[in-house]
Amino acid sequence: YCNADGRISDATIEKSSGYERLDQAWMKEAKRGRWKCDPPTVNGQPQGAWIPSMVPLTFRLEDAR
């Protein structure tokens, strides 16, 4: 979900990695607040909305500290 302020507040997984822990790590990263989105506008004002997008994420062993 893309908030009116351009931050991701919720997400869903379209296709599982097959590993619950990796899927949960992806969700945690998506909701962390670092990713930005361009919210749609209504009458010139930003409006929160679900925006379908594919965001591949690659994990490396170095990341698992």
Backbone hydrogen bonds, N-H to C=O, Kabsch-Sander energy under -0.5 kcal/mol:
donor,donor_aa,acceptor,acceptor_aa,energy
2,C,49,A,-2.8
3,N,1,Y,-0.7
3,N,7,R,-3.1
6,G,3,N,-2.0
8,I,35,W,-1.0
9,S,1,Y,-2.6
10,D,1,Y,-0.8
14,E,12,T,-0.7
23,D,19,Y,-2.3
24,Q,20,E,-2.6
25,A,21,R,-2.1
26,W,22,L,-2.2
27,M,23,D,-2.2
28,K,24,Q,-2.4
29,E,25,A,-2.2
30,A,26,W,-2.6
31,K,27,M,-2.0
32,R,29,E,-0.9
33,G,30,A,-0.5
37,C,6,G,-2.0
42,V,45,Q,-2.6
45,Q,42,V,-1.8
47,Q,40,P,-3.2
49,A,2,C,-2.1
55,V,53,S,-0.6
63,D,60,R,-1.3
64,A,61,L,-1.4
